[in-house]
């Protein structure tokens, strides 16, 4: 890598790097539902003995979690020291366990249940309640300042997603069934898990958090599925067809996507994460169209336009956003006065800098 590029990377703030990880994680997770659904369809076309489908959502998540422990252990084994472990309080262990249950057992279980009873596009759209909820939850539980611009962007994206899903049924009527309800509950669980993880990562090393959460979460998921549906759900866990396709899901989604999201939770600002996740519905629908051939319905164009508008709002500079607020509150003349004052202050600063 050129020396100038290395210098620029070193100049990046942790928040900027965290924002980059947030975008990587969001793009991977936007594709994850379509990838998982596509693999399940492949499993249905290649049944094992007894006509069973070995590539189920359950097997993909559980086996993928086990596989992800290999690179995580290699990357973070240095964090598992006696000093770090002794520094953890009972509250820390409790929060780690709660995070493992929410993020690695309850949330993916509900999302996979939603995918079994709905289509990818509807699940993606329903989950758009997440960006504004995450901002509000971060303000209430983590005392983070609410960024009104990011909150407005999240609300506009939510309106766009609502418009899309309301025009997807037969005759362009709203469709909201058990699958969509499960997706909404899964999103609430996801927001709770993100808040807990953000709190935990402020005081606990990344390696302890990621490995503990994966191990305990996988064990909880196995126990939960075995209790609700029976342990026979995992009887084809090591079948050749599953072992040959699991890498398509495990490496990009569970390993790369999960690590990117961990770093985003640790370093990115809540407003940057909210903006990144606002793009998720549009990306998720495009992946569903390309990989699964799903039809987003007549609401795709107006809904997508609102989501793009939300992205533009989220990317606005502070001065532009301030002018818009002044226009809405006091009219165009006040906004013009604000622009003049901003320009004058910048000009004075430039002149003073030149004299110095």
C-alpha positions in Angstrom: 0.0 0.0 0.0 1.4 3.5 -0.9 2.8 5.6 2.0 0.3 8.4 1.4 -2.6 6.0 1.6 -1.3 4.6 5.0 -1.0 8.2 6.3 -4.6 8.9 5.3 -5.8 5.7 7.0 -3.9 6.7 10.2 -5.5 10.1 10.2 -9.0 8.6 10.2 -10.8 8.9 13.6 -12.2 5.8 15.3 -15.8 7.0 14.6 -15.0 7.2 10.8 -13.5 3.7 10.8 -16.6 2.5 12.8 -18.8 4.1 10.2 -17.0 2.2 7.4 -17.5 -1.1 9.3 -21.2 -0.2 9.8 -21.7 0.1 6.0 -19.9 -3.1 5.4 -22.0 -4.9 8.0 -25.2 -3.5 6.7 -24.5 -4.5 3.1 -23.7 -8.0 4.1 -26.7 -8.4 6.3 -28.9 -6.9 3.6 -27.9 -9.8 1.4 -28.0 -12.4 4.2 -31.7 -13.2 4.1 -31.6 -13.7 0.3 -28.5 -15.9 0.6 -30.0 -18.0 3.3 -33.3 -18.4 1.4 -31.4 -19.4 -1.8 -29.4 -22.0 0.1 -32.6 -23.5 1.6 -34.1 -23.8 -1.9 -30.9 -25.6 -3.0 -31.3 -28.0 -0.1 -34.9 -28.6 -1.1 -33.8 -29.6 -4.6 -31.1 -31.9 -3.1 -32.8 -33.8 -0.2 -31.0 -36.3 2.0 -32.1 -39.8 2.9 -35.8 -39.7 3.9 -36.5 -36.7 1.7 -35.4 -34.2 4.3 -33.9 -30.8 3.5 -30.5 -30.6 5.3 -30.0 -27.0 4.5 -32.5 -25.4 6.9 -32.3 -22.0 8.5 -31.7 -23.7 11.8 -28.7 -25.7 10.5 -27.3 -22.7 8.7 -27.2 -20.6 11.8 -26.0 -23.2 14.2 -23.2 -24.7 12.0 -22.2 -21.3 10.8 -21.8 -20.1 14.4 -19.5 -23.0 15.2 -17.4 -22.4 12.1 -17.1 -18.7 12.9 -15.3 -19.6 16.2 -12.2 -20.7 14.3 -11.3 -17.3 12.9 -12.5 -15.5 16.0 -10.3 -17.6 18.3 -7.3 -16.9 16.0 -8.0 -13.2 16.0 -8.9 -12.6 19.6 -7.3 -15.3 21.7 -5.0 -12.6 23.2 -7.9 -11.0 24.9 -8.6 -14.1 27.0 -6.2 -13.4 29.8 -6.6 -14.0 33.5 -6.3 -10.2 34.1 -9.1 -9.4 31.7 -11.4 -12.2 33.0 -10.8 -11.2 36.6 -11.7 -7.6 35.8 -15.2 -8.6 34.7 -17.9 -8.1 37.3 -21.1 -10.2 37.8 -23.0 -7.4 36.0 -20.6 -7.7 33.0 -21.1 -11.5 32.8 -24.9 -10.9 33.1 -24.9 -8.4 30.2 -22.7 -10.7 28.1 -25.1 -13.6 28.6 -28.1 -11.3 27.9 -26.4 -10.1 24.7 -25.7 -13.7 23.6 -29.3 -14.7 24.1 -30.8 -11.7 22.3 -28.4 -11.6 19.3 -27.4 -15.2 18.8 -30.6 -17.1 19.8 -33.8 -15.0 19.9 -33.2 -12.5 17.1 -32.0 -14.9 14.4 -34.6 -17.5 15.4 -37.4 -15.0 15.0 -36.0 -13.7 11.7 -35.8 -17.2 10.3 -39.3 -18.0 11.5 -40.4 -14.8 9.6 -38.6 -16.0 6.5 -40.4 -19.3 6.7 -43.8 -17.6 6.8 -43.2 -14.6 4.5 -40.9 -13.4 1.7 -37.5 -11.7 2.0 -38.9 -8.3 0.8 -41.6 -8.1 3.5 -39.2 -9.1 6.2 -36.7 -6.5 5.1 -39.3 -3.8 5.0 -40.9 -4.5 8.4 -37.4 -4.4 10.0 -37.2 -0.7 9.0 -38.6 0.3 12.3 -35.1 -0.3 13.6 -33.2 3.0 12.7 -35.4 5.4 14.6 -35.9 3.0 17.4 -32.1 2.5 17.8 -31.5 6.2 18.0 -34.2 6.7 20.6 -33.0 3.7 22.6 -29.4 4.9 22.5 -30.5 8.3 23.8 -32.6 6.8 26.6 -30.3 3.9 27.8 -26.8 5.1 26.7 -27.4 8.9 27.2 -26.2 9.5 23.6 -27.4 12.8 22.1 -30.2 12.4 19.5 -29.1 13.6 16.1 -32.3 15.2 14.7 -31.0 14.9 11.1 -30.3 11.2 11.5 -33.7 10.7 13.2 -35.5 12.5 10.4 -33.7 10.4 7.8 -34.7 7.2 9.6 -38.3 8.3 9.8 -38.4 9.2 6.0 -36.9 5.7 5.3 -39.5 4.1 7.5 -42.3 5.9 5.5 -40.7 4.6 2.3 -40.6 1.1 3.6 -44.2 1.3 4.9 -45.3 2.5 1.4 -43.5 -0.5 -0.2 -45.1 -3.1 2.0 -48.6 -1.6 1.9 -48.6 -2.0 -1.9 -47.3 -5.5 -2.1 -50.5 -7.6 -1.6 -53.0 -8.8 -4.2 -54.9 -5.7 -5.3 -52.3 -3.5 -3.8 -53.6 -3.9 -0.2 -51.5 -4.1 3.0 -50.3 -7.6 3.9 -49.3 -8.1 7.6 -49.5 -11.7 8.8 -47.6 -14.0 11.2 -44.3 -13.7 9.3 -44.4 -9.9 9.4 -45.3 -9.9 13.1 -42.3 -12.2 13.8 -40.1 -9.8 11.8 -41.3 -6.8 13.9 -40.6 -8.7 17.2 -37.2 -9.8 15.8 -36.4 -6.2 15.1 -37.3 -5.1 18.6 -35.1 -7.9 19.9 -32.3 -6.8 17.6 -32.5 -3.2 18.8 -32.3 -4.4 22.4 -29.3 -6.6 21.6 -27.5 -3.7 19.8 -28.0 -1.5 22.9 -26.7 -4.1 25.3 -23.8 -4.9 23.0 -22.9 -1.2 22.7 -22.9 -0.9 26.5 -20.9 -4.0 27.0 -18.2 -3.1 24.4 -17.4 0.1 26.3 -15.7 -1.9 29.1 -15.2 -5.4 27.8 -12.5 -6.5 25.3 -13.8 -7.3 21.8 -12.4 -10.9 21.9 -14.1 -11.9 25.1 -17.4 -10.4 23.9 -17.4 -12.0 20.4 -16.3 -15.5 21.4 -18.4 -15.7 24.6 -21.4 -14.4 22.8 -21.0 -16.9 19.9 -20.4 -19.9 22.1 -23.2 -19.2 24.7 -25.6 -17.9 22.0 -25.1 -21.1 19.9 -25.7 -23.3 23.0 -28.8 -21.3 23.9 -30.1 -21.5 20.3 -29.5 -25.3 20.3 -31.4 -25.7 23.6 -34.3 -23.4 22.5 -34.8 -25.2 19.2 -34.5 -28.6 20.8 -37.1 -27.7 23.4 -39.6 -26.2 20.9 -39.1 -28.5 17.9 -37.1 -31.4 19.1 -33.3 -32.2 18.7 -34.0 -34.1 15.5 -33.9 -30.6 13.8 -30.1 -31.0 13.9 -29.9 -34.6 12.7 -28.5 -33.6 9.3 -26.0 -31.1 10.6 -23.0 -32.8 9.1 -24.6 -34.0 5.8 -22.4 -33.6 2.7 -24.8 -31.3 1.0 -24.9 -28.9 4.0 -21.1 -29.1 4.5 -20.6 -28.2 0.8 -22.8 -25.1 0.9 -22.4 -23.8 4.4 -19.3 -21.8 3.5 -21.4 -19.6 1.2 -23.3 -18.4 4.3 -20.8 -18.8 7.1 -17.8 -16.9 5.7 -19.4 -13.7 4.4 -22.5 -13.4 6.7 -21.5 -14.8 10.1 -17.7 -14.3 10.1 -17.1 -11.1 8.0 -20.5 -9.5 8.7 -20.5 -10.2 12.4 -17.0 -8.9 12.9 -17.7 -5.8 10.9 -20.8 -5.1 13.0 -18.9 -5.7 16.3 -16.4 -3.0 15.3 -19.2 -0.7 14.2 -21.0 -1.1 17.6 -17.8 -0.3 19.4 -16.6 2.7 17.4 -19.4 4.1 15.2 -21.7 6.9 16.3 -25.3 6.0 16.7 -26.3 8.5 14.0 -23.9 7.0 11.5 -25.2 3.5 12.3 -28.8 4.7 11.9 -27.9 6.2 8.5 -26.2 3.0 7.3 -29.1 0.8 8.4 -31.5 3.2 6.5 -30.0 1.9 3.3 -30.6 -1.7 4.2 -34.2 -2.1 2.9 -33.3 -0.8 -0.6 -30.2 -3.0 -0.7 -32.1 -6.0 0.7 -34.9 -5.7 -1.9 -32.4 -5.4 -4.7 -30.6 -8.6 -3.5 -34.0 -10.4 -3.3 -34.8 -9.3 -6.8 -31.4 -10.4 -8.2 -30.9 -13.7 -6.2 -34.5 -14.8 -5.8 -36.5 -13.1 -8.5 -38.9 -11.5 -6.1 -41.3 -8.8 -7.3 -41.2 -5.8 -4.9 -44.6 -4.6 -6.1 -45.9 -1.2 -7.3 -44.7 0.6 -4.3 -41.0 0.0 -5.0 -40.4 3.2 -7.0 -42.0 5.7 -4.7 -40.7 3.9 -1.6 -37.2 3.7 -3.0 -37.4 7.4 -3.8 -38.2 8.2 -0.2 -35.3 5.9 1.0 -32.9 7.7 -1.3 -34.2 11.0 0.1 -33.6 9.7 3.6 -30.0 8.9 2.6 -29.5 12.5 1.2 -31.0 14.0 4.4 -28.6 11.9 6.5 -25.6 13.0 4.4 -26.4 16.7 4.6 -23.9 19.0 6.1 -24.8 20.7 9.4 -25.2 24.1 7.7 -27.5 22.8 5.0 -29.7 21.1 7.6 -29.7 24.2 9.8 -30.9 26.3 6.8 -33.7 23.8 6.1 -34.9 24.0 9.7 -34.8 27.8 9.6 -36.8 27.8 6.3 -39.5 25.6 7.9 -39.6 27.7 11.0 -39.0 31.4 10.0 -39.2 31.5 6.2 -36.7 31.9 3.3 -35.5 35.4 4.4 -34.2 34.1 7.7 -32.4 31.3 5.9 -30.8 33.8 3.6 -29.6 35.8 6.6 -28.1 32.7 8.1 -26.3 31.9 4.9 -24.8 35.4 4.8 -23.6 35.1 8.5 -22.0 31.7 7.9 -20.2 33.0 4.8 -19.1 36.1 6.6 -17.7 34.1 9.5 -15.8 31.8 7.2 -14.4 34.8 5.3 -13.2 36.4 8.5 -11.6 33.2 9.6 -9.8 32.8 6.3 -8.5 36.4 6.4 -7.3 36.0 10.0 -5.5 32.8 9.0 -3.8 34.5 6.1 -2.6 37.3 8.3 -1.2 34.9 10.8 
